[in-house]
Amino acid sequence: MRRRLGIRRSAIVAHLVPSTEGSLALSFQRRFLISVGANLVRAGLSFMTGMLLARGLGPTLYGDMAFLLGTFVSIRALLDLGSSSAFYTFISQRPRGPVFFLRFSGWLATQFVLTALFVCWLAPDSLFLRVWLTQPREMVVLALLASFVQQPLWTVVGYVGESLRRTHQVQLLSTLVSLFYLLVVALLLWLDKLTLPRVFVLLALQYAVASLGAYFWWRGEIGAQPASPPSWSDMFDEYRRYCAPMVALSVVTFFYSFLDRWLLQWAGGSEQQGFFQVASQFAQVSLLAAISVMNIFWREVAEAWEKRDHAKVARLYQLISRGLVLLSAALTGLVLPWVPLLLGPLLGKAYDGAWLVLSVMLCYPVHQSLGQVNGAMLLACGRTREQMFNGLLSMLVSIPVSYFVLAPEQAAIPGLKLGALGLALKALAVSLIMVNFQSWLLARYHGWRFDWRYQLFGIPFLILLGWVLSFPLQLAVDSLDLAWLGALLAFCVAAPLYLAAVLLLIWKCPKCLGLGPAEQSLMLLLWQRIQCRFGAPRI
């Protein structure tokens, strides 16, 4: 096999990672595997929790929950101004003292106080009703608290842990939080006590306790870093240079994400919001690998860029971007054929109308994973102007399309009123076009060749393979008139068959999926390590 590929093991290692970086490569691989493994567990826990919430609250209340949390995610993007990205890039580039962390914590607290003042006292009733429609103010306040602790606070905790190369501790804490959330939601559902206020309070408490635990876990390491803090003016200038190009992006991001949710709630109602949220929950499964590796990838690229190691930056980007796209396509091909059969039994008849929305959204993460890699690449290299340009262009294209597919026919400017399906179709089309445009620009910035062929052949082939393997089993389920349990068993049979077919295809015909020599080399190296691990003779 080694002769057939024409690559020796030493050549593989040299091709992927220079010998002087061997220990760093092992650290990266170890942290990546820990992150992927923990995210697999956590994704399963989060998915089960989401399904319990969707079933227990019903489409209407579940849609209200998504709408409220989504509005505050949008507001947070407006107030953040790119500072969180700057913070993670700075602490990844070199060690920072405790004062650096304390000052950023104060900035986060300022964001929360400003938002709370607006929601609780400053916003008049007329403006409040226009923004949050029919939602009561008390519920909006609870959503604010839950959203702040879950998003900016917990995200920054993860950034700090990754900068200290404490991936295993970050993933352990996140997994424990997800497990606790699942158990409490299941208990509330069993006791028939599951309500929206209780969910918001639970979210706020669990992430606050986990953040406090992380602080006591890592405060010794943060305190051991260089204690001489930069002056306020130097620190402000550092953030200003990084964030100034992203101010306009933050403003447009706010309108983009807020209007999507607001228009859907206004034109489609809470039920359509619930359908779209359920579809997004399923789509997150295909984004699992991208989410798992993104902070690690960002940290390694930022460090390599700071050291002017452009060859390593190029290797990391090629391997991670291509691998994540094909992995997302494989997960989509696995789940997509079974959506109509399993959605109703899983969530109840109230969600029968969501199967088409879900089918479209399952295709969305394929290119979204590539978009995340591109964004992390630009931010890690300090190319905030390019990131601003790409983000602004994508969102400025998306906003009018969102209005057109969501607005009712009787509006001043009539639309198609497609509801959740329209929003899903818009997300898929804009992602496909703009992510490839972003990849082309990124290739120009770095002097690479823009490689698109693996998308043209690999993605449709993997999705088609899922349909081909599932078709006979679905015919058997239909002909035998089996209940949902039969469909579930058929899926359990199809899943390992599909996985085996994908692995065989990668091994025997990697070019069919657009895999190049670097990816083939990596697979051979990993295969040899697996054999050594289990005592098998080397090939």
matplotlib code that plots the C-alpha trace (Angstrom):
import matplotlib.pyplot as plt

x = [0.0, 2.9, 4.5, 1.2, 0.7, 4.4, 4.6, 6.7, 5.7, 8.6, 7.6, 4.0, 5.0, 7.4, 4.7, 2.1, 4.2, 7.9, 10.0, 10.7, 7.0, 6.4, 5.4, 3.1, 1.5, 0.9, -0.6, -2.9, -4.0, -4.6, -6.6, -8.5, -9.5, -10.5, -12.6, -14.3, -15.0, -16.4, -18.5, -19.9, -21.1, -22.3, -24.0, -26.0, -27.0, -27.9, -29.9, -31.9, -32.5, -33.7, -36.0, -37.4, -37.9, -39.6, -41.9, -42.7, -43.2, -44.8, -44.1, -45.5, -43.7, -40.6, -40.7, -41.1, -38.0, -36.0, -37.3, -36.4, -32.9, -32.2, -33.0, -30.5, -27.8, -28.3, -28.1, -25.0, -23.4, -24.1, -22.6, -19.6, -18.1, -15.7, -14.1, -14.5, -12.7, -10.0, -9.7, -9.3, -6.8, -4.7, -4.6, -3.7, -0.8, 1.1, 0.5, -1.4, -1.5, -4.5, -5.3, -5.9, -8.5, -10.1, -10.5, -12.2, -14.5, -15.5, -16.3, -18.7, -20.4, -20.9, -22.6, -25.0, -25.8, -26.6, -28.9, -30.7, -31.3, -32.8, -35.1, -36.2, -36.6, -35.5, -37.5, -41.1, -44.0, -44.6, -41.0, -40.9, -44.0, -42.5, -39.3, -40.6, -44.2, -46.5, -43.9, -44.3, -41.5, -40.8, -40.2, -37.9, -35.8, -35.4, -34.4, -31.8, -30.3, -30.2, -28.8, -26.0, -24.7, -25.0, -23.5, -20.8, -19.8, -19.5, -18.0, -15.2, -14.7, -14.0, -11.6, -9.6, -9.4, -8.3, -5.7, -4.2, -4.4, -6.8, -9.1, -9.9, -11.1, -13.2, -14.8, -15.4, -17.1, -19.3, -20.2, -21.2, -23.4, -25.1, -25.7, -27.2, -29.4, -30.7, -31.5, -33.3, -35.3, -36.3, -37.3, -39.4, -41.1, -41.8, -43.3, -45.3, -43.5, -41.7, -42.4, -40.5, -39.6, -38.1, -36.0, -34.6, -33.7, -32.1, -30.0, -28.7, -27.9, -26.1, -23.8, -23.1, -22.1, -19.9, -18.2, -17.5, -16.0, -13.8, -12.5, -11.4, -9.9, -7.7, -7.0, -3.7, -2.5, -3.8, -2.2, 1.2, 1.3, 3.2, 1.9, 2.9, -0.3, -0.4, -1.5, -5.1, -4.1, -1.9, -4.6, -7.3, -5.2, -4.6, -8.3, -9.1, -6.8, -8.3, -12.0, -12.3, -12.9, -15.5, -17.8, -19.8, -19.9, -21.3, -24.1, -25.1, -24.8, -27.3, -29.9, -29.3, -29.8, -32.4, -34.6, -34.5, -36.0, -38.3, -39.7, -40.4, -42.2, -44.1, -45.2, -45.2, -45.9, -44.5, -45.3, -43.1, -40.4, -40.6, -40.4, -37.3, -35.7, -36.2, -34.6, -31.7, -31.3, -31.0, -28.6, -26.2, -25.4, -23.7, -21.8, -20.4, -17.0, -16.6, -17.6, -15.3, -12.1, -12.8, -11.2, -8.2, -7.8, -8.1, -5.5, -2.9, -3.3, -3.0, 0.3, 1.6, 0.8, 2.5, 5.6, 5.3, 5.0, 2.8, 3.4, 1.9, -1.1, -1.7, -1.5, -3.9, -6.4, -6.4, -6.8, -9.4, -11.6, -11.8, -12.2, -15.0, -17.0, -16.9, -17.7, -20.7, -21.9, -21.6, -23.7, -26.3, -26.4, -26.9, -29.9, -31.6, -33.5, -35.1, -36.5, -40.1, -40.3, -38.7, -39.7, -43.4, -42.7, -39.8, -41.5, -45.2, -47.8, -47.6, -44.3, -45.4, -45.4, -41.7, -40.2, -39.5, -38.0, -35.7, -34.7, -33.5, -31.7, -29.8, -28.0, -27.1, -24.2, -22.2, -21.0, -21.5, -18.7, -16.4, -17.6, -16.7, -13.2, -12.8, -13.9, -11.6, -8.8, -9.2, -9.6, -6.7, -4.5, -5.7, -7.4, -10.4, -11.0, -11.4, -13.7, -15.7, -16.0, -17.1, -19.5, -21.1, -21.5, -23.1, -25.6, -26.5, -27.4, -29.3, -31.5, -33.6, -33.9, -35.2, -37.9, -38.9, -39.4, -41.0, -43.2, -47.0, -48.6, -50.7, -47.6, -46.6, -43.9, -45.4, -43.5, -43.9, -44.8, -43.0, -42.4, -39.8, -39.3, -38.5, -35.9, -34.3, -34.1, -32.6, -30.0, -28.9, -28.7, -26.8, -24.4, -23.6, -22.8, -21.1, -19.0, -17.4, -16.9, -15.2, -13.0, -12.0, -11.0, -9.1, -7.1, -6.2, -5.1, -2.7, -1.6, -3.3, -5.2, -8.9, -10.0, -13.7, -13.8, -14.1, -17.4, -18.8, -18.2, -17.9, -20.9, -23.6, -22.0, -22.2, -25.8, -26.8, -25.1, -27.4, -30.5, -29.4, -28.6, -31.8, -34.2, -34.6, -35.0, -37.7, -39.5, -39.5, -40.8, -43.7, -44.6, -44.7, -46.7, -44.3, -44.8, -42.2, -40.2, -39.7, -38.5, -36.1, -34.7, -34.3, -32.3, -30.1, -29.4, -28.7, -26.4, -23.5, -23.9, -23.6, -20.6, -18.9, -19.6, -18.2, -15.0, -14.6, -15.0, -12.5, -10.0, -10.3, -11.2, -10.3, -10.2, -13.9, -14.4, -11.7, -9.2, -5.7, -2.2, -2.2, -5.5, -4.5, -1.2, -3.0, -5.4, -2.5, -0.7, -3.8, -4.4, -0.9, -1.2, -4.5, -2.8, 0.1, -2.4, -4.1, -0.9, -1.5, 1.6, 2.4, 1.5]
y = [0.0, 2.4, 1.7, 2.1, 5.6, 6.3, 7.9, 6.7, 7.3, 9.8, 11.6, 11.8, 13.4, 15.8, 16.7, 17.5, 18.9, 19.8, 17.9, 21.0, 21.2, 17.5, 18.2, 21.0, 18.8, 16.1, 18.7, 19.9, 16.4, 15.5, 18.6, 18.1, 14.5, 15.6, 18.4, 16.2, 13.4, 15.8, 17.6, 14.3, 13.6, 17.1, 17.3, 14.2, 15.6, 19.0, 17.4, 15.3, 18.3, 20.3, 17.6, 17.4, 21.1, 21.2, 18.3, 19.6, 23.3, 22.7, 24.7, 28.0, 28.3, 26.7, 29.4, 32.1, 30.8, 30.9, 34.4, 35.9, 34.3, 35.2, 38.9, 39.1, 37.3, 40.0, 42.8, 41.3, 41.3, 45.0, 45.9, 43.5, 45.4, 42.5, 42.8, 39.1, 38.1, 40.5, 39.2, 35.6, 36.5, 38.6, 35.9, 33.3, 35.2, 35.6, 35.3, 38.2, 39.3, 39.1, 42.8, 42.2, 39.6, 41.8, 44.8, 42.7, 41.2, 44.8, 45.4, 42.4, 43.6, 47.0, 45.4, 43.6, 46.6, 48.8, 46.1, 45.6, 49.3, 49.5, 46.5, 47.2, 51.0, 53.0, 51.4, 52.9, 50.5, 51.5, 50.7, 47.6, 46.2, 46.9, 45.1, 42.1, 42.1, 40.3, 39.1, 40.3, 42.4, 39.9, 37.2, 39.4, 40.2, 36.5, 35.8, 38.6, 37.1, 33.6, 34.8, 36.8, 34.1, 31.4, 33.4, 36.1, 34.9, 31.2, 31.9, 33.9, 31.2, 28.8, 31.3, 31.6, 27.8, 27.3, 30.0, 28.1, 24.9, 23.4, 21.9, 18.9, 21.0, 23.2, 20.2, 18.5, 21.6, 22.0, 18.4, 18.4, 21.5, 19.8, 16.6, 18.6, 20.6, 17.4, 15.8, 18.8, 19.4, 15.7, 15.9, 19.0, 17.4, 14.2, 16.3, 18.3, 21.5, 22.5, 26.2, 28.9, 31.0, 27.8, 27.1, 30.6, 30.5, 27.1, 28.3, 31.3, 29.3, 26.4, 28.6, 31.0, 28.2, 26.6, 30.0, 30.4, 26.9, 27.7, 30.8, 29.0, 26.2, 28.5, 31.6, 30.2, 29.9, 33.3, 34.9, 33.2, 35.0, 38.3, 40.7, 44.0, 45.2, 47.5, 51.0, 51.9, 53.8, 51.0, 48.5, 50.7, 51.3, 47.5, 46.8, 49.8, 48.7, 45.2, 46.2, 49.5, 47.7, 45.5, 48.2, 48.5, 44.7, 44.5, 47.0, 45.1, 41.8, 43.1, 44.1, 40.8, 38.4, 40.4, 41.0, 37.3, 36.3, 39.4, 39.1, 35.4, 36.1, 39.0, 37.3, 33.6, 33.6, 31.5, 28.2, 29.0, 30.2, 26.8, 24.9, 26.9, 26.4, 22.6, 22.6, 24.6, 22.2, 19.3, 21.3, 21.8, 18.1, 18.5, 21.5, 19.4, 18.9, 22.6, 23.7, 21.1, 22.3, 26.0, 27.4, 25.1, 25.9, 29.6, 29.4, 27.5, 29.7, 32.9, 31.6, 30.4, 33.7, 35.6, 33.6, 34.2, 30.4, 30.8, 27.2, 25.8, 28.2, 26.9, 23.3, 23.8, 25.6, 23.0, 20.0, 21.5, 23.2, 20.3, 17.7, 19.6, 20.2, 16.5, 15.4, 17.7, 16.4, 12.9, 13.6, 15.3, 12.4, 10.1, 11.9, 13.6, 10.6, 9.7, 13.1, 12.5, 9.2, 10.1, 13.7, 13.2, 10.2, 12.1, 15.4, 14.7, 15.4, 19.2, 19.2, 17.2, 20.3, 21.0, 18.1, 20.2, 23.0, 20.5, 18.8, 22.2, 23.2, 19.9, 21.0, 24.4, 23.3, 21.8, 25.2, 26.9, 24.8, 26.2, 29.7, 29.2, 28.1, 31.1, 33.5, 32.0, 32.1, 35.8, 36.8, 34.7, 36.4, 39.8, 40.5, 42.2, 44.5, 41.5, 39.8, 43.0, 43.2, 39.6, 39.7, 43.0, 41.8, 38.6, 40.2, 43.1, 40.5, 38.4, 41.2, 42.1, 38.4, 37.6, 40.3, 39.1, 35.4, 36.3, 39.3, 38.8, 39.5, 42.4, 44.3, 47.7, 45.9, 42.4, 39.2, 35.5, 34.7, 31.3, 31.3, 29.0, 27.3, 30.6, 31.5, 28.0, 28.4, 31.9, 30.6, 27.8, 29.9, 32.8, 30.5, 28.5, 31.7, 33.9, 31.2, 30.3, 33.9, 34.3, 31.2, 32.8, 36.0, 34.2, 32.3, 35.6, 37.1, 34.3, 33.4, 30.0, 28.3, 28.4, 24.8, 24.2, 20.8, 18.8, 20.6, 20.0, 16.2, 15.2, 16.9, 15.7, 12.2, 11.8, 13.0, 10.8, 7.8, 8.3, 8.2, 5.1, 3.1, 4.2, 3.6, -0.2, 0.0, 2.7, 0.6, -2.3, 0.0, 1.2, -2.2, -3.9, -0.9, -0.7, 1.9, 4.5, 1.8, 0.1, 3.3, 3.8, 0.3, 0.7, 3.9, 2.1, -0.5, 2.1, 4.2, 1.7, 0.7, 4.3, 4.9, 1.8, 2.9, 6.4, 5.0, 2.5, 5.3, 7.5, 4.6, 3.2, 6.3, 9.5, 11.5, 10.9, 13.2, 15.6, 14.5, 15.4, 14.0, 15.8, 14.3, 10.8, 11.1, 12.1, 9.1, 6.7, 8.1, 7.9, 4.3, 3.3, 4.8, 3.0, -0.3, 0.4, 1.3, -2.1, -4.1, -4.8, -5.1, -2.0, -2.0]
z = [0.0, 0.8, -2.5, -4.4, -2.9, -3.3, 0.1, 3.0, 6.5, 7.1, 4.0, 5.2, 8.4, 6.7, 4.2, 6.8, 9.7, 9.7, 12.1, 14.2, 14.9, 15.9, 19.5, 18.4, 15.9, 18.5, 20.8, 18.0, 17.1, 20.8, 21.4, 18.2, 19.0, 22.5, 21.1, 18.5, 21.0, 23.6, 21.0, 19.7, 23.2, 23.8, 20.4, 21.2, 24.6, 23.1, 20.4, 22.8, 25.0, 22.0, 21.0, 24.5, 24.6, 21.2, 22.1, 25.6, 24.7, 21.4, 18.2, 19.5, 22.8, 21.3, 18.6, 21.2, 22.9, 19.7, 18.9, 22.3, 22.5, 18.9, 19.4, 22.2, 20.2, 17.6, 20.1, 21.5, 18.1, 17.9, 21.3, 20.9, 17.9, 17.2, 20.6, 21.5, 18.3, 19.1, 22.7, 21.6, 18.9, 21.3, 24.1, 21.5, 20.0, 23.3, 27.1, 28.7, 32.3, 34.7, 34.3, 30.5, 31.4, 34.1, 31.8, 29.2, 31.8, 32.7, 29.1, 29.0, 32.2, 30.6, 27.6, 29.9, 32.0, 29.0, 27.5, 30.8, 31.3, 27.9, 28.3, 31.9, 32.0, 29.0, 26.2, 26.0, 25.6, 22.0, 21.0, 23.2, 21.4, 18.0, 18.8, 20.8, 19.4, 21.8, 24.3, 28.0, 29.4, 32.3, 29.7, 27.7, 30.8, 31.6, 28.0, 28.3, 31.4, 29.9, 26.6, 28.1, 30.4, 27.7, 24.8, 25.5, 29.0, 28.3, 24.9, 26.5, 29.1, 26.2, 24.6, 27.8, 28.2, 24.6, 24.8, 27.8, 25.8, 28.3, 25.6, 27.7, 30.6, 28.4, 26.8, 30.2, 31.6, 28.5, 28.5, 32.2, 31.5, 28.6, 30.6, 33.5, 31.2, 29.6, 32.9, 34.4, 31.2, 31.2, 34.8, 34.3, 31.3, 33.3, 36.1, 33.6, 34.9, 31.7, 31.1, 29.2, 32.3, 34.0, 30.9, 30.9, 34.6, 34.1, 31.3, 33.2, 36.4, 34.8, 32.7, 35.5, 37.8, 35.1, 34.4, 38.1, 38.2, 35.2, 36.9, 40.0, 37.9, 35.7, 37.9, 38.9, 35.3, 34.4, 37.4, 36.5, 33.2, 32.7, 35.3, 33.7, 32.1, 29.1, 29.6, 28.9, 25.8, 24.4, 25.0, 23.5, 20.4, 20.0, 20.2, 18.0, 15.2, 15.2, 15.7, 13.7, 10.4, 12.1, 13.5, 10.3, 10.1, 13.7, 12.8, 9.6, 11.5, 14.0, 11.4, 9.4, 12.3, 14.0, 10.9, 9.9, 13.2, 13.5, 10.0, 10.5, 13.8, 12.2, 9.0, 10.0, 13.7, 16.5, 14.9, 11.8, 14.2, 16.0, 12.7, 11.7, 15.1, 15.0, 11.5, 12.7, 15.6, 13.2, 11.0, 13.9, 13.8, 10.5, 11.9, 14.7, 13.2, 12.3, 15.8, 17.4, 15.6, 15.1, 18.2, 17.9, 14.2, 15.0, 17.8, 15.7, 12.7, 14.8, 16.3, 12.9, 11.3, 14.1, 13.5, 9.7, 9.1, 5.9, 4.8, 8.0, 7.6, 4.1, 5.2, 8.1, 5.9, 3.1, 5.4, 7.7, 5.1, 2.7, 5.4, 7.1, 3.9, 3.0, 6.5, 6.7, 3.3, 4.6, 7.6, 5.5, 3.1, 6.1, 7.7, 4.7, 3.2, 6.6, 7.5, 6.4, 8.2, 11.5, 12.2, 13.2, 15.5, 17.1, 17.8, 17.5, 14.9, 15.5, 13.6, 10.6, 8.5, 9.2, 7.2, 4.0, 6.0, 7.8, 4.5, 3.1, 6.3, 6.4, 3.3, 4.7, 7.0, 4.1, 2.9, 6.3, 7.7, 5.0, 5.8, 9.4, 8.4, 6.1, 8.8, 11.4, 8.9, 8.2, 11.9, 13.0, 10.4, 11.5, 8.1, 9.7, 6.8, 4.4, 6.9, 7.2, 3.4, 3.0, 5.9, 4.8, 1.2, 2.3, 4.7, 2.5, -0.2, 2.4, 4.0, 1.0, 0.0, 3.5, 3.2, -0.2, 0.8, 4.2, 3.7, 3.2, -0.1, 1.4, 2.7, 1.3, -0.6, -1.2, -0.7, -1.1, 2.5, 2.4, 6.2, 7.6, 4.2, 2.6, 5.3, 4.9, 1.1, 1.4, 3.9, 1.6, -1.6, 0.0, 1.8, -1.4, -3.4, -0.8, 0.8, -2.5, -3.3, 0.1, -0.6, -3.9, -2.2, 0.5, -2.2, -3.8, -0.5, 0.2, -3.4, -3.4, -6.2, -5.7, -5.5, -6.1, -7.8, -4.7, -3.9, -7.4, -7.3, -3.6, -2.1, -4.6, -4.7, -0.9, -0.7, -3.6, -2.0, 1.1, -1.0, -3.0, 0.2, 2.0, -0.9, -0.6, 3.2, 2.9, 0.4, 2.9, 5.6, 3.3, 2.0, 5.4, 6.8, 9.8, 12.5, 13.4, 15.2, 11.9, 10.3, 13.2, 12.9, 9.2, 9.8, 12.3, 9.6, 6.9, 9.0, 9.3, 5.7, 4.6, 6.9, 5.5, 1.9, 2.5, 4.2, 1.3, -1.2, 0.5, 0.8, -2.7, -4.8, -2.9, -6.1, -6.6, -3.6, -4.6, -2.0, -2.9, -1.9, 1.4, 2.5, 1.3, 3.2, 6.4, 6.1, 5.6, 8.6, 10.8, 9.6, 10.5, 14.0, 14.5, 13.6, 15.9, 18.7, 18.4, 17.8, 14.1, 11.9, 9.8, 6.2]

ax = plt.figure().add_subplot(projection="3d")
ax.plot(x, y, z, "-o")
ax.set_aspect("equal")
plt.show()
